[in-house]
Amino acid sequence: MSLSECKIGPAAAVTDIDRAAEFYEGVLGLVAQDLPAGMEDGMRRYACGEGTQLFVYESAENAGTNKATLAGFQVSDFDAMHTGLKQRGVTFEQYDSEDSKTDDDGVIDAGDFKVAFFKDPDGNIFSING
């Protein structure tokens, strides 16, 4: 078996798991899943589409240190998801570079593909893509 045949899921380090849970569950609408015994403190696992998962764990020294996009959510209705997240308080990042230029709503529109980036409370970068 090769790693190319295996599922993979992102892991986000956060400074405070309870504050992170308020964002991931309350704002993004993810649902926490049960963890194996002994792994409950300072950790959350969120099931996402098609059997994928997002793992969130408390690590103050590593939280928000990645300057790249940690993970992108592939959405079927970009505009509806973007609007819904904005209504729940998500702030989309603004970029103005040669490679990435967002509009006033934080969207890069490449015609047949749109992407918008946002951060969790610790600065971990995520995107919605559609």
N, C-alpha and C positions, 0 to 999 in steps of 0.2 A: 504494500500500500504506500502511496505517495501522499505528502501533505496536500497536494492539489486535489485530493479526493476527500479531504476532511473539512468539516465546518470550522469556521473561525468567528470569533466575536470580540469586539473591543472591550477594553477595561479602562475605566476612568477613575483616577485618583481624586479624592475630595478631602477637604479639611474637616468637614463636619457632616457625618452621614445623615443626621436628622434634617439639617438644612438642605442637603442634597436631595433627600427624599421628598421634601416639600416641592422642590422644583421638578424633579423627574416624574413624580406621581401627580402632584397638584396642578402643575403648569403643562407638562408635556402629556399627561394622561397615561403614563406607563403603569403597569400593575406589577408589584413586587411578587416574586415567586419564592417558594420555600427553598431554603438552603439545607445542605446536609448538616446534621448535628455537629455543633462545635464551630460552625462558620457563621453564626448569626450576628455576632457583635461586630459592628463597624462595616458591614457588608450588605449589599442588596444585589439581587439578580432580577433583571426584567426581561421577560419573554417579548420578542418582537416577531415580525412577519417571517413566515416560511421556516420556522424552527431556529431562527437566529436569536441571540441574546446580547444584552448589554450588562456587563458586570461593573458595579460601582463599589469602591472600597475606600476606607478612610486611610489616608497617608498624607499628612500635612506637608511633609518634605517634597512630595512629588506632585501634589495637586496643582493643576493648571500650568505645568512647566512645558508642555508640548506646545510649540508655536504653529503646528500644522493641524489640519482637520483630523480629528480623532475618528469620526465615523459620519457617514452620510445616510440619511433615511431616504429610500426610494419611494416616492409617493405617486399615487395614480392621478390625483387631482391637485396639482401644485398650487393653483390659485386659492382653492378652498382651504388647503392646509396652511398656507402662508397667512391668509386672513384669520383663520381660527387661532393660530399661535399668537399673532399680534393682539387679538382680542383678549387672550389669556395673559398678556404681559411680556411676551418674548420680544426682545429688541434685536433686530437684525443688523449685522455688521455692515459698515460702509467701507468700500474699497475703491481706490482711484489710482490704479497703476496701469502700465501698458498691457499686462496680462488679464487684469480683473478690474472691471469698472461696473459698479452697481448703480442702479437708479435710486430715486429718493426712498423707495421702500426696501432697499437692500437686496435687490434682485439683479442677478446677471442673466440676461435674456439672450440666448444664442439662437433664437428662432425656434428650432425643434427641441430645445432643451433649456430648462431654467434651473438656477441654483441660488440659494440664499443661505448665509451662514449666521449662526448664533452661538452664544457662549452660555455655559452653565454658571452658577454663582462663583465657581473657582477659576473660571477662564478656560475650561476645556471647550474646544471648538467642535461644533457639529454642523451639519448642513441638511437641508431638505433639497431633493433633486427630483425633477420631473420633466 
